Amino acid sequence: MQRLIKNIACLAGIDQDGKLRLQGSEMATLRCLNDAWLLIDGERIADYGEMKALPAVADDCEMIDAQGGTVLPSWCDSHTHIVYAGSREGEFVDKIRGLSYAEIARRGGGILNSADRLHDMSEEELYLQAMQRVNEIIAKGTGAVEIKSGYGLNTQDEIKMLHVIKRIADNAPLKVVSTFLGAHAVGRAYTGRQGEYVDMLINETIPEVGKQQLADFIDVFCDQGFFTPDETSRLLEAGDKWGMRPKIHVQELAPSGGVEVGVKHNAVSVDHLESMTDDDIEMLKGTQTIPTALPGTSFFLNMPFAPARKMIEAGLPLATASDYNPGSTPSGDMKFVVSLACIKMRLMPSEAINAATINTAAAMNLSHDYGSIGKSKVANFFITTPISSIEFIPYAYTTPIISRVYLKGQEIKQ
């Protein structure tokens, strides 16, 4: 079925000549068309243009009036942990009292706390909780999302998480990619035996994930107090044998050698980067690995923000993502991520929107179909209420702006 959206004040995020990612100075351009229309055919974008050249359409084409709203491609979110069991507001209070992320982890909180809860929760309840969060991010404009395991920390519970992610992918209207993150922390059963835990992941868990074809990517928390560069390399090599490409946590807590490992293994992205060095930036130049900043984490944990301005000025293709998880970023609001990118990382609004759409789609290998408005791309977009300019979106950081959400060409009723 065809749908024609008319009276669009600004059609933003238009495909820039088929580019699958924008880097450096390219990120400053957000291609827009004023006083526009957008034609959808089934699940994909058929055409767009100016209202003065509104096309003739079939009698059964559904006409949709944007009423002077702006149309943007749906946010893409390339780093989340939204399959988890319950919340961790007790640790939130600990942070207010002054405990660090690492101190909370050493006391048995953090990731291990979530793993304990997940172990006791049924797959059905885990799915129902996760779908509430999925519906929440859809309502906030997200149309493609990566979801990680990593709160299982043993083969059985990691597989349980990945089954839930697959069920979300099969039933939710947004695009979902799956990442195996068994190396998120060392499971309690292996306390003090990190090497044995890594061996177990390589010899038991990764092959089982691969046989069941449950993950598109593999991730490792390569950072101070977690997994070493050598362990990370071994895990990534094991995942590669089963077709899982790397997307890894690096340089969150300290310079750890993680960027070098990511580049060596041709990772799709290296994520966090709060402790990124100038050498890391140089290392990423000329590679296909996309640095991904998670400003919501820095905001919630009151820690430094990734050096986004430096990365763009060095010519890199910056992406941003939410890191939605129960411990360090209990929010999947990508509009807020865009605002933080502007306010705290000094990105211009056009750069921040490109980082949250086309580039974060590229950080999931999805930018051929998602992250911009282009002919034949998947019709994932949202219509705003009338706003004064694109800059209003990050400026009014808590103002609801979304009027209607469309995924695969269908309106998603909230």
N, C-alpha and C positions, 0 to 999 in steps of 0.2 A: 504493500500500500504506500502511496505517496502522501507526504505532508509538506505543506509550504508555510514556513514561518515568515510573516511579513511585518513591516513597520518596526524593524530592528534599528534602534538609534545607532548602535555601533556593533559590528560583527568583528570580534577581536580574536587574535591568535591564529590568523590565517597562515596556512602552510607556506613556508618560505622556500619555494623552488625545489621542493622535494628533500630538503635537508632533514636528516634524521636526528640531528642535535645541533645546538648553537653553541659557539664557543667564543670566549673573549669579547671583543667589541660587537660581535653579531648579536649578543644577548640584549643589547640596548634597543633593538628594533622589535617592536610588537606590531606586526602588520595588521591593520584594521581597515574596515570599509564602513563608511557612515551611510545612514539611511538605506538599509540593505534588506535583502530577503535571503532565505536559505531553504533549499529544496532537498527533502529526504526521500529516498526510494528504498523501502524496506528497512534494513539495518544500517544503510550507508548513506553518506552525503552524495547527492547527485550533482548539485550545482549551487551557485550563489551569485549575487550581483546587486546592483543598485535598484532601488524602488522605481526609479524612472524607466527601468527596463524590466518590469515585472513580467515573467514569462506566462504564456498560456499553459494551463494544466488541464488534466482530465477532469471530467465532471465529478468523479468519486475521490478526488484529491482532498484531503482534510486541510482546511485553512485555519491557521493559528495566528492570532494577532499578538505580537510581542508588546504592543502598547507602549512603544518607546523605551523598552528595556534593552539592555546590552546582552549579547550572546557571547559566551566564552566556551572554549573546549573544557570538558570536565577536568578537574584536578586529577593528576596521577600521583600515587603515593607509593614509592618504591622501597619503603622500609617500615614494616609494622610487625607487631607481636600480638595481634588482637585476639588470638585464641589463648585464653588464660582462665584460671579458676579464681574468681573473686577478686576483690580489691585489696590494696595494701596501704590504707590510710594511716595505720599505726606507724609505718615507716615514714610517712609524710610528717607526722608529729616529731619523730626522732630527728629528722632533718632540720626542723624548726629549732630543735634543742641544740643543734650544732654537730650532729654526727654526720660524717661523710659517707658517700656511697660505699667506699671500700670498708669503712668501719661497720656499717650495717651488714655487709656481706660476711665479714669475719664473725659477726655475732649470730650467724645462721639465718639472717634475713635475706632480702634481695631475691635473686634468682632461685635459690634453694627453697625459700619460703613458697614461691609459686609452684615449684616442682612438687613439694609435699602436698599442697592443696589439689593439684591436678591429678596426682596419683589416686586420690580418694574420690574423684568425681567421675561419673559415668560419661561415656562418649556423647550420649544424647543431651545431657545437661550442659556439657561443654559446648556442643553445637548451638544450643538454644541461647546460651550467654553470648557466644561469639556473634550470632546473627543479630542480636540487639545492637552490637557495636557496628556491624556491617551496615545495618539500616540507618544508623546514626550518621556514618560518614557519607553514605549516599545522599542523605538529606542535606548535607553540608557541601555537596557538589563533587564528591570523588567518584570517578568512573572506572578507574583501574587501580588495583592494589596488589602489593606483594605481602604475603603472610608467612611468617616464619614459625617453625617448631622451636624447641629449645627450652621448654619448661617440663620436659619429660625426663631427660638425662638418664634414661635406660632404654633399651630397644623397644620394649612393650609400650611404654608411655609416649615415646617419640612417634611410633607408628600410630598410636591413638590420635595424637595431635594432627598428624599428616592426613589421616582419614577424615578428620573434621574439616581440615582445609579443603580437601577434595570435595567433600559434600557441599561446602560453601560455594566452591567454584561451579558445581553442577546445578545449584539451586538459586544463587543470587544473580541479579541482573547485571552487576558490574563484572569487569574482567578481573580474574584472580590468577596470580602466579604463586607458586609454592616454593619455599626455601627450607632445606634441612639444616637445622642449627643445633645438632646434638652437642657440639663443642661450644656451648654457651657458658657452661661452668662444669666443674667436675661433680658428678652425682655423689650423693651422700655415701653410697655403698663403696665408693672408691676414695674416700677421704684419705689424703696422704699418699695416694698411689696414682698420681696424675698420668704417668706413663702407661700404666695398665688400662686406665680409662680410655686413653687415646687408642691403644691397641684394640680394645673392645669395639670402639666405634668403627675402626677400619676393618676389622675382621668379621664383625657380626652385624652392626646396625646399618652401616652404609650399604653392604650387599643386599640386605633385606629391603631397604628403601628403594634401591635400584631395581630389584626384581619386581616389586609392586608398582614401579613407575610413579612414585608419589611426590617427587620433587623435581622442579626445573633447575634449581640452583642449590649450591652448598655454601654455608656461611660458617665462619669461625670467629670467636671473640679473641682476636690476637692483640693482647694488651697486657700491661703490667698487672701481675697477680692472676692472670688468666692463662692463655695458651701462648707458647713461644713461637717465634718465626719458624723454627724447624718443625715443631708439631703441626703448625698451620700448613706448611708445605706438604707434609705427609697426608694430612686429611684432605687437602684440595686435590692431590694426585689420586687418592682413593675415590673421591667423588667423580673426578673426571672420567674414570673407567666406566662409570655408569651414566655418563651424559649430563652430569650436574656441573654447570659452570659456576665459578666463584663469584660471590658478592660478600665482602667481608667487613667485619667491625674492626676498625684500626684507629690508633692514636686518639682514643677518647680520654684515657686517664694519664697517659704519658707517651712520649716518643718511644715506639716499641719495635720499629722495623717492619710494621705491617704494610705500609705503602709499598715498600720494595717487594715484599712477598706477593702483594696483589698484582703489581706490574709484571713480575716474573711469570705469574700464572695466568696472565691475560684476563684478570677479573673484569666483569662487567662494570663493577663499581667498588669503590672503597668508601666506607661510610663512617660517620661521626666526625673525626678530624679536628676535634677541639684542641688537640696538642700537636697539630700539624706544624712541620718545620719548613723553612725555605728550601732545604734539600729535597723534601717530599714534593714540593711544587715543581721543582726542576725535573724530578724523576718522572712525573706524570706527563710532561710535555711530549707531544708526538706519539702518545699511546692511545689506545681505544678505551682505557679505563676512565670512568667518569667519577670525579670526586663528588660525594654527596654529603651535604651538611644537614644536621638535624637540630635546628635552632630551638625547638620545643624542649629538647633535653637540657640545653644550656640554660634556658629560662627556668625550668622547674627545679633543676639541681643547683642553680645559682653558680654556674661554672663558666669559664670562658667560651665565647662563641668561635666557631671555625672561622679562619681568615678568608672569608668569601671574597672580599674586595681584592685581596692579593691574588687569589686564584683567577678571577676574571681578568685582572690587569696583566696577568701572565699568559693570557690566551687560552685558559682552560674552560671546559664546558661544565659549569657548575649545575648540579641538581640539588633540590631540597626535598625532604620527606618528613613525615610526622614522628616516626619512632613510637607510635601509639603502643603503650605497654603499661602494666599496673604499677611499676616501681619508679621509673624515671621520666615518663611522659604519658600520663593518663588522659590523652587527648588526641583525636585524629582530625582536628579542624584545620584543613589545609589553608583556609583563608587566614587564620591566625598565623600559620607558618609563613605565609607571604608577608604579613605585617611585620613579624619578627625579622624576616630577612631584610626588610627596609629599615626598620627602626634600630636594630641591634647589629646588623652586618653591613649596613650602609649600601644596600643595593637600591637602584632605582626601581620604581614600580614595574616597568617593562621587564627588567632583568629578573625581578622576583617572580613575576608571572611565568616567564619562560622557564625559569628553574623549576617551577611547580607543575609544569605541563609537558612541553616537548622534551625537556632534558631528563625529567624524572621518568617519563615514558621510556626514553632511551636507556635509562638505568635498569629497565626490566626487559630490554630488547623488544619493546612494543611500539616504538615511535613510527613504524611504517603504517600503523593502523590507529594509533591513539596519540593524544597530546596536542593536536592542532586541528583546525578546520580546513579540510582539503577534499577535493573530489575523490570519491571512492574510499575515503577513510570512514571508520566506524562512527556512526552518528551519536556520539556521546558529548553532550553539551548541557549547559543550563542557561536559563533566561533570568536576568535580574529584574528587580523592580527598576523604574527609571532612576538613574544615577547621573550625577553631574559630569563625571569623567571616569576613565579607567583608574586614575590615581585615587579616587574615592575608596576603592576596594581595600587597599592596605591602610589608608588613612583612618577610615572608620572601622577600627579593628574589632569591635564587638557588634556592629550593626548588622542585622540580618539583611541580606540583599537578594537572596534567591527566591524567585517567584515560581519557576517550574523547572523540573529536572527531566532530561531525556537520556535514556541509555539504550543503545542499539535501536535508535529511532522511535522508541516507545516512551510515552510519558510515565514517570514513576510517581504514583499517587502516594502521598505521605499521610 
